[in-house]
Amino acid sequence: AIEDIRVVRDFLKRSKGYAYIDFKAAEAVQEAEKLDGTMIHGRACKAKQSKPTQTLYEPRTVFVRGFVADTTVEDIRRLFEPCGKVADVRLGTGKKGPQAYVEFAEEA
């Protein structure tokens, strides 16, 4: 069964011609790959398992936002130190304001 479908779109919200489909069961991915080459609207579709080109997350790092702009690295470090030894704090500004990445010395 299909859990989710995400059509990739450009900045004008036009389809870029591909989508990601999340299946509830891993076996469904193998079945879907059998549809590789099937014609859809006169074009052969490609059906391949998605393989990330890079790690999708950093297992020892948490993303933080929602704090005020004058928050310091030490403020963030003090807040998260009770959770484990903090190896690094990176502060920056994103679309939604101040943000930080807190990297712990060891994986939880």
Backbone hydrogen bonds in HBPLUS format (Angstrom, degrees):
<---DONOR---> <-ACCEPTOR-->    atom                        ^
c    i                          cat <-CA-CA->   ^        H-A-AA   ^      H-
h    n   atom  resd res      DA  || num        DHA   H-A  angle D-A-AA Bond
n    s   type  num  typ     dist DA aas  dist angle  dist       angle   num
A0024-LYS N   A0001-ALA O   2.96 MM  23  5.74 166.0  1.98 165.0 167.0     1
A0003-GLU N   A0022-ASP O   2.68 MM  19  5.34 164.1  1.70 151.3 155.0     2
A0004-ASP N   A0022-ASP O   3.24 MM  18  5.04 155.7  2.30 132.4 134.4     3
A0022-ASP N   A0004-ASP O   2.77 MM  18  5.04 166.7  1.79 150.3 155.1     4
A0006-ARG N   A0020-TYR O   2.80 MM  14  5.15 164.1  1.82 154.6 160.1     5
A0020-TYR N   A0006-ARG O   2.86 MM  14  5.15 156.0  1.92 139.5 145.6     6
A0008-VAL N   A0018-TYR O   3.04 MM  10  6.00 166.6  2.06 152.1 156.5     7
A0016-LYS N   A0008-VAL O   2.81 MM   8  5.75 164.1  1.84 156.3 152.1     8
A0010-ASP N   A0014-ARG O   2.85 MM   4  5.45 150.9  1.94 147.9 155.0     9
A0013-LYS N   A0010-ASP O   2.84 MM   3  5.15 156.1  1.90 119.3 122.1    10
A0028-ALA N   A0025-ALA O   3.08 MM   3  5.56 140.9  2.24 109.3 119.1    11
A0029-VAL N   A0026-ALA O   3.05 MM   3  5.45 140.4  2.21 106.8 117.2    12
A0031-GLU N   A0027-GLU O   3.21 MM   4  6.60 153.9  2.28 145.8 153.2    13
A0032-ALA N   A0028-ALA O   2.88 MM   4  6.06 155.3  1.94 145.6 152.4    14
A0033-GLU N   A0029-VAL O   2.96 MM   4  6.23 148.7  2.06 148.2 156.4    15
A0034-LYS N   A0031-GLU O   3.12 MM   3  5.40 143.1  2.26 103.2 113.5    16
A0035-LEU N   A0032-ALA O   2.91 MM   3  5.49 159.8  1.95 116.3 123.0    17
A0036-ASP N   A0033-GLU O   3.13 MM   3  5.51 163.7  2.16 113.7 116.1    18
A0038-THR N   A0035-LEU O   2.96 MM   3  5.49 161.3  1.99 142.7 142.8    19
A0037-GLY N   A0045-CYS O   2.70 MM   8  5.12 158.5  1.75 157.6 163.1    20
A0045-CYS N   A0038-THR O   2.79 MM   7  5.57 169.8  1.80 151.8 153.5    21
A0040-ILE N   A0043-ARG O   2.70 MM   3  5.26 162.0  1.74 149.8 152.8    22
A0043-ARG N   A0040-ILE O   3.03 MM   3  5.26 157.2  2.09 110.3 117.6    23
A0061-THR N   A0058-GLU O   3.03 MM   3  5.34 167.7  2.05 124.4 125.1    24
A0104-PHE N   A0060-ARG O   2.74 MM  44  5.26 167.7  1.75 156.7 159.6    25
A0062-VAL N   A0102-VAL O   2.89 MM  40  5.29 154.1  1.95 142.6 149.4    26
A0102-VAL N   A0062-VAL O   2.91 MM  40  5.29 164.0  1.94 155.0 159.4    27
A0064-VAL N   A0100-ALA O   2.82 MM  36  5.08 160.2  1.86 155.8 155.8    28
A0100-ALA N   A0064-VAL O   2.80 MM  36  5.08 151.1  1.89 149.5 153.5    29
A0071-THR N   A0068-VAL O   3.16 MM   3  5.77 157.7  2.21 123.8 124.6    30
A0076-ILE N   A0072-THR O   3.16 MM   4  6.53 162.1  2.19 152.0 155.1    31
A0077-ARG N   A0073-VAL O   2.84 MM   4  6.06 163.8  1.87 153.0 158.4    32
A0078-ARG N   A0074-GLU O   2.86 MM   4  5.99 166.3  1.88 150.9 153.8    33
A0079-LEU N   A0075-ASP O   3.09 MM   4  6.29 152.6  2.16 143.5 151.0    34
A0080-PHE N   A0076-ILE O   3.06 MM   4  6.32 155.4  2.12 154.5 160.1    35
A0081-GLU N   A0077-ARG O   2.84 MM   4  5.75 136.8  2.02 153.4 164.0    36
A0083-CYS N   A0080-PHE O   2.88 MM   3  5.46 153.6  1.95 120.3 128.9    37
A0084-GLY N   A0081-GLU O   3.11 MM   3  5.37 156.6  2.16 111.9 118.8    38
A0105-ALA N   A0085-LYS O   2.78 MM  20  5.57 164.9  1.81 159.5 160.8    39
A0087-ALA N   A0103-GLU O   2.73 MM  16  5.54 143.6  1.86 140.7 152.7    40
A0088-ASP N   A0103-GLU O   3.19 MM  15  5.10 157.9  2.24 138.1 138.8    41
A0103-GLU N   A0088-ASP O   2.83 MM  15  5.10 171.2  1.84 154.4 157.0    42
A0090-ARG N   A0101-TYR O   2.91 MM  11  5.12 161.0  1.95 146.4 152.8    43
A0101-TYR N   A0090-ARG O   2.87 MM  11  5.12 146.5  1.99 139.4 150.5    44
A0092-GLY N   A0099-GLN O   2.89 MM   7  5.35 148.8  1.99 159.9 157.0    45
A0099-GLN N   A0092-GLY O   2.86 MM   7  5.35 157.7  1.91 145.5 143.0    46
A0094-GLY N   A0097-GLY O   2.82 MM   3  5.19 170.9  1.83 147.2 144.1    47
A0097-GLY N   A0094-GLY O   3.14 MM   3  5.19 159.0  2.19 114.6 112.5    48
